[in-house]
Amino acid sequence: MRYDRQGIMPEIGFDGQKKLSAARILVVGAGGLGCPVLQYLAGAGIGTLGIIDHDCVNISNLHRQILYATVDAGKQKAVIAKERLLQLNPDITMNAYPEELTEKNVLGLFSDYDIIVDGTDNFATKFLINDAAG
């Protein structure tokens, strides 16, 4: 029932939904860019979603980081995002990585996923993602 609206679309259908349910996507960054991406992917029924973000929720960002609330201030973004997304869709697998993406962990993290989404806002991390995913 959760995916009925998607299933009636000829572009998706039952077979397409099965593919979405088997997909493994890692979103790097759970801030202003990553939050809406994560919400849509979780809602669509992506089978496994990973979130990597080493930062904590800051009240000054709540207007654009839509997964968080005032009570989340100071908590790890990846952990809170996982909790909120599982409330939206408890039928998916969520992995939270509350750590910084570095040259030491990037290949190990990326190897578990089919698609990497760059939701970051700094060039050093963007270049690291591009080099590792390419």
N, C-alpha and C positions, 0 to 999 in steps of 0.2 A: 504494500500500500504506500509506503514511504516514497517510492520512485515512480508511481503510476503516471504522474504528469510528464515525466521525462520519457517513459516508455511509450506513450502515445505518439511521440514525435518520430516520424519515419527515419530521421537521421540517427536516432539512438535505438529505439526498440528494445526488445528483451536481450538480444545478443550484445548490443552496445552497452547496456547496463551491466551485463556480466563482465565485460571488458573493464568498465570503470571499477567494478567491485574487486577486480584482480590487480588493478594498478597500484603502484607504490610511488608516492610523490613526497619529496623532501622540500620544504619551504625554508629557505635561509633568511631569517629575519622575521620577527613577529611584531613589527611596529606598524606604522601608518600604511605601508605597502603590503606587508604580509598578512595583516589581520583580515582584510576583505577577501583576499585570495584564499586563505584558510577557511573562512566561513563558507564560501561558495564550493570549495572542493569537498568539505565535510558534508554539506547539504546534498551535493550531487552523488554522494556514496562512493567516493574513492576508497578503495579497500584498506589501504594503509597510508596514513599521513604522518610524516615526521616534521618536527619543528625544532630548528636550532636557533637559539638566541641566548646570549650570555647576559643580557641586560635585565634590569628590574623595571617594573611599572613605575612611571613618574606621573604625578598629577598633572603636570604641565602638558602632557601629551594625550590626555584622555579624550580631547575633542576629535582626535583623528585616529586613535588606536581603539577601535570600536569593540574589541573583545574584553576590555578591562573596565573596572569601576573604581571608585574612590577607595573602597575597602581593600583593593589589591595593591595600593601604593607600597613600594619597597619589596614586593614579592617578585620572584622570577617569572618573566614573561612566558617562557616556554611551558612552564608548569601550569600557570593560570590558563593559558590558551588551550592546553590539552583538556583541562577540566571543563572549560566552557564549550569546547567543540564536542566533547562527549555528551554534554547535556543536549546539544543540538541533534546529534546523531550517535546514539550509543551502539550502533551496529557496525561501526568501523574500528579499526585498530589505530591507536594514536601513540606515537613515540615522541617524548619530549627530551631534548638535549640542551639543558641549561648551561651551556659552555660556549666558549669562543671557537669559531671555526679557524683552524690554523693549518699550516703545512703538514703538521704531524697527524692530524685526525681527519683531514678532508677526504682522502682516498678511501679510508675505512668507512666513513659515514656515507659517502656517495655510492659505494658499491652495493648497498642494500636497497637502492631506489632506482626506478626506471626513468624518472624525470626529476630534474632539479629546478626549482623556481627561485630566482634571485629577487628577494624583497629587501635588499640592503640599501644603505645610503652612504657607503664610503667606497672610494675607488680601490683601495688595497684589497678589500674583501671581494669586490666585483671581479678584479683581475684574478684572484685566487680561485674563485668559482669557475670563471671562464677557462682557466688553464686546466683545472682538475676535471671539468665536465667535457672538455673538448677532446 
